[in-house]
């Protein structure tokens, strides 16, 4: 289900090698981590 949502949000990407796949996964996890850290910092500032 998560893959379907990501496939819907992101444009279709042709991944040729496992290195590209790991690079995309790493970029996605970094983006999620940045969003989580930003939201936590935002809520702490509000409190």
N, C-alpha and C positions, 0 to 999 in steps of 0.2 A: 504494500500500500504506500509506504514511504517512497519507494522507487517510482511509483506511478505519479505521485504528487510532484516529485522532483522533475520527472520527465515532462510534466505538464508546465511547471514553472520555467524550466530552463529550455532554451532552444536545443534541438537535436544536435548532439555532438558525435562525430565519428571518432571512436577511440581505436587506434591501430595496435598499440602495444600495451603491455602491462605497466610500463613506466608512465605512459600517459594516464592510465586509469588511476594509478597511485597518486600521480600529481594532482589530478582532479579531486580525488578523495581528500588529499591533504589540504588543498585550497578550501574545500567545502567545510572541513572540520575547523580550519582556522577561522573562517567566516562565522561559523556557529559560535565558536569560543569568544570571538570579539563581540558578537551581538549579546551573548550571555553576560559577559563582563560589563559591557556598557549598560545593560538594563539593571544589573545589580548595583552598579555605581549610581545610576540615576535614582533608583529607589532609596538608596542610602542617603543621597543628597536631599530627597524630599522629606525623609524622616529627620 
